[in-house]
Amino acid sequence: MRKYLFFILLTLAAFTEASAESLYDEFLGIYDAYASDDKTFYALQKLNEYDSNGKLVSETDADCLIYGNNEMTRINKKGQDLYFLSTASGYWIKNDKLQQPLKISGSYKVMEIQMQDLLRIDFRNDFCIDNGDAESGNTILLKRTNRKNTYSYIRLNKKSGQYRAEMLDAKKQKLKTLIYETGEINGITCFSSVSITDDVFSTGAYYKYITVSMKSIKVSKVLFNPVFMDELIRFFEKKS
């Protein structure tokens, strides 16, 4: 009897692990739809703020360049262009007042949003499935493998076609909630928007980062380096 129960437990554990990997692979397939190692993509975006009743409070223009998990984003804040670069080595900011790119933490805020929430998260290299902490249903727990991101864990689940990522601290207390919504851009299924809610200072208000369009362009991958941020900035200035 004990051997039988042990066999059942092993089978359930294997099934749970397989289900977790399947959910994660499905999420990554959509998340990385426009993350190519041989192409650079240019996206037009909107960063919208909503109050607790879902009413639009503000709308900010943004655009970005994506190559793999590298991203250069421009946000126009009160008439000033702010440029943010994300690579495997960290985050950088550049504007007219800075002669050189300044390295910043992922917790650096713009419009009350941390840059690590706004820019691409390298799920494949910075997080892995925590098999030692079983979750139920369509839910998996990811643990940090790279300190570039300040979140220790991410609880990821799928419901009604949406993927909800709860950003957790070392004690697995919820800090933020990111909701990824699936859509189609140029015929490719991807996450067309992500909603960001602060769960520590919860007021019901939230931000939504919306991708309006995406196209492949010719920009060298070697430019995704803080040393060459000015070169990428010149590309954005031509798009203005």
Phi, psi and omega per residue, in radians:
M1 nan -0.767 -3.138
R2 -1.110 -0.711 3.117
K3 -1.095 -0.660 3.140
Y4 -1.132 -0.801 3.120
L5 -1.110 -0.683 3.124
F6 -1.090 -0.702 3.111
F7 -1.106 -0.744 3.128
I8 -1.091 -0.754 3.139
L9 -1.100 -0.727 3.110
L10 -1.110 -0.704 -3.140
T11 -1.128 -0.776 3.128
L12 -1.112 -0.706 3.133
A13 -1.109 -0.737 3.132
A14 -1.153 -0.682 3.127
F15 -1.158 -0.725 3.137
T16 -1.111 -0.745 3.135
E17 -1.120 -0.737 3.130
A18 -1.119 -0.720 3.129
S19 -1.124 -0.699 3.125
A20 -1.102 -0.786 -3.140
E21 -1.132 -0.654 3.132
S22 -1.126 -0.788 3.123
L23 -1.099 -0.748 -3.119
Y24 -1.164 -0.739 3.106
D25 -1.098 -0.676 3.112
E26 -1.118 -0.785 3.125
F27 -1.084 -0.822 -3.113
L28 -1.124 -0.600 3.122
G29 -1.072 -0.676 3.111
I30 -1.366 -0.752 -3.096
Y31 -1.065 -0.657 -3.077
D32 -1.692 0.325 -3.093
A33 -0.997 -0.615 3.140
Y34 -1.973 0.405 3.084
A35 -1.853 1.634 -3.059
S36 -1.940 2.546 3.096
D37 -1.575 0.025 3.114
D38 -2.302 0.080 3.113
K39 -2.406 2.613 2.994
T40 -1.900 2.392 -3.141
F41 -2.029 2.532 3.078
Y42 -2.001 2.262 -3.091
A43 -2.162 2.416 2.947
L44 -1.659 2.336 -3.026
Q45 -2.421 2.918 3.045
K46 -2.291 2.422 3.041
L47 -2.009 1.819 -3.051
N48 -1.837 2.500 3.059
E49 -1.936 2.353 -3.132
Y50 -2.185 2.569 3.085
D51 -1.475 -3.082 -3.066
S52 -1.142 -0.273 3.107
N53 -1.691 0.092 3.138
G54 1.410 0.230 3.134
K55 -1.493 2.361 3.136
L56 -1.153 2.159 -3.129
V57 -1.732 -0.762 -3.140
S58 -2.659 2.741 3.131
E59 -2.352 2.179 -3.084
T60 -2.098 2.345 3.111
D61 -1.344 2.506 3.088
A62 -2.643 2.743 2.990
D63 -2.639 2.838 -3.067
C64 -2.678 2.801 2.996
L65 -2.002 2.363 -3.122
I66 -2.235 2.226 2.981
Y67 -2.328 1.933 -3.058
G68 1.041 -2.198 3.078
N69 -1.764 0.265 3.020
N70 -1.635 2.456 -3.111
E71 -2.549 2.377 3.018
M72 -2.094 2.123 -3.059
T73 -2.130 2.436 3.041
R74 -1.993 2.234 3.082
I75 -2.139 2.232 3.115
N76 -1.623 1.835 -3.102
K77 -1.925 1.962 3.126
K78 0.923 0.756 3.076
G79 1.485 -0.060 -3.136
Q80 -1.945 2.311 3.097
D81 -1.451 2.203 3.045
L82 -1.952 2.328 -3.118
Y83 -2.002 2.328 -3.128
F84 -2.236 2.312 3.120
L85 -2.042 2.328 3.079
S86 -2.139 2.183 3.052
T87 -2.343 -3.124 3.105
A88 -1.101 -0.363 -3.103
S89 -1.537 -0.188 3.125
G90 2.443 -2.771 -3.072
Y91 -2.106 2.545 3.102
W92 -2.386 2.656 3.076
I93 -2.164 2.584 3.093
K94 -2.600 2.404 3.006
N95 -2.596 -3.041 -3.083
D96 -1.120 -0.427 -3.078
K97 -1.487 -0.242 -3.113
L98 -1.821 2.154 3.112
Q99 -1.269 -0.555 3.140
Q100 -2.234 2.657 3.059
P101 -1.027 2.462 -3.136
L102 -1.909 2.181 3.112
K103 -1.297 2.350 -3.082
I104 -2.260 2.888 3.049
S105 -1.400 2.730 3.065
G106 -1.113 -0.306 3.134
S107 -1.493 0.010 3.088
Y108 -1.025 2.344 -3.030
K109 -1.882 2.462 2.953
V110 -2.304 2.145 -3.102
M111 0.962 0.690 3.111
E112 1.189 0.255 3.110
I113 -1.989 2.284 3.076
Q114 -1.303 2.476 -3.088
M115 -1.092 -0.546 3.132
Q116 -1.184 -0.304 3.056
D117 -1.522 -0.554 -3.036
L118 -1.458 -0.759 -3.129
L119 -1.484 2.919 -3.085
R120 -1.066 2.350 3.014
I121 -1.605 2.271 3.114
D122 -1.479 1.378 -3.078
F123 -1.043 -0.665 -3.045
R124 -1.142 -0.667 -3.035
N125 -1.819 -0.383 -3.069
D126 -1.742 -0.209 -3.131
F127 -2.463 2.723 3.051
C128 -2.516 2.837 3.135
I129 -1.197 2.287 3.087
D130 -1.573 1.632 -3.104
N131 -1.250 -0.218 -3.138
G132 -1.462 -0.036 -3.123
D133 -2.310 1.585 -3.066
A134 -1.203 2.360 3.052
E135 -1.984 2.836 -3.084
S136 -1.787 2.704 3.056
G137 1.089 -2.544 -3.136
N138 -1.495 0.947 -3.097
T139 -2.351 2.357 3.060
I140 -2.306 2.713 3.094
L141 -1.937 2.232 3.102
L142 -1.886 2.477 3.087
K143 -2.043 2.594 -3.074
R144 -1.244 2.417 3.065
T145 -2.090 -0.100 -3.111
N146 -2.441 2.261 -3.047
R147 -1.391 0.134 3.035
K148 -1.028 -0.706 3.110
N149 -1.614 2.417 -3.068
T150 -1.490 -0.167 3.112
Y151 -1.396 2.298 -3.124
S152 -1.382 -0.603 -3.126
Y153 -2.465 2.765 2.998
I154 -2.323 2.207 3.033
R155 -1.721 2.043 -3.046
L156 -1.978 2.271 3.063
N157 -2.494 2.860 -3.114
K158 -2.126 2.318 3.117
K159 -2.663 2.224 3.098
S160 0.934 0.698 3.086
G161 1.417 -0.071 3.116
Q162 -1.820 2.581 3.063
Y163 -1.910 2.141 -3.115
R164 -1.872 2.137 3.125
A165 -1.958 1.970 3.093
E166 -1.653 2.054 -3.105
M167 -1.502 2.185 -2.977
L168 -2.086 2.694 3.045
D169 -1.548 -3.004 -3.082
A170 -1.093 -0.441 3.112
K171 -1.637 0.134 3.125
K172 1.148 0.551 3.017
Q173 -1.539 2.425 -3.048
K174 -1.297 2.255 3.134
L175 -1.898 -0.787 -3.120
K176 -2.444 2.776 2.987
T177 -2.233 2.182 3.078
L178 -1.983 2.211 3.135
I179 -1.969 2.055 -3.128
Y180 -1.674 2.170 -3.138
E181 -1.871 2.293 -3.102
T182 -1.441 2.431 3.082
G183 -2.687 -3.068 3.103
E184 -2.093 2.301 3.048
I185 -2.242 2.093 -3.090
N186 0.969 0.642 3.074
G187 1.389 0.060 -3.141
I188 -1.890 2.244 3.103
T189 -1.270 2.194 -3.101
C190 -2.680 -3.108 3.025
F191 -1.565 1.864 -3.051
S192 -1.450 -0.250 3.084
S193 -2.743 2.711 3.038
V194 -2.385 2.240 3.099
S195 -1.695 2.423 -3.060
I196 -2.144 2.118 3.136
T197 -2.156 2.325 3.080
D198 -1.495 2.062 -3.097
D199 -1.630 -0.136 3.095
V200 -1.471 -0.861 3.102
F201 -1.900 1.118 -3.008
S202 -1.296 2.119 3.073
T203 -2.128 -0.087 -3.070
G204 1.622 -0.276 3.100
A205 -1.321 2.748 -3.136
Y206 -2.733 2.887 3.074
Y207 -1.997 2.627 3.054
K208 -2.293 2.196 3.133
Y209 -1.766 1.956 -2.979
I210 -1.959 2.263 3.041
T211 -1.646 2.074 -3.066
V212 -1.523 -0.760 -3.127
S213 -2.643 2.821 -3.118
M214 -2.606 2.359 3.087
K215 -2.574 2.665 3.113
S216 -1.403 2.385 -3.138
I217 -2.396 2.981 3.124
K218 -1.735 1.718 3.024
V219 -2.389 2.204 -3.070
S220 -1.127 2.440 -3.136
K221 -1.146 -0.439 -3.100
V222 -1.190 -0.292 -3.127
L223 -1.333 -0.229 3.134
F224 -1.432 1.219 -3.070
N225 -2.679 2.385 -3.114
P226 -0.959 -0.461 3.123
V227 -1.114 -0.524 -3.065
F228 -1.916 0.369 -3.112
M229 -1.036 -0.628 3.136
D230 -1.092 -0.585 3.098
E231 -1.141 -0.750 3.112
L232 -1.187 -0.627 3.113
I233 -1.075 -0.688 3.115
R234 -1.087 -0.583 3.062
F235 -1.095 -0.819 -3.129
F236 -1.095 -0.684 -3.121
E237 -1.103 -0.562 3.092
K238 -1.225 -0.428 -3.125
K239 -1.460 -0.200 -3.074
S240 -1.226 nan nan
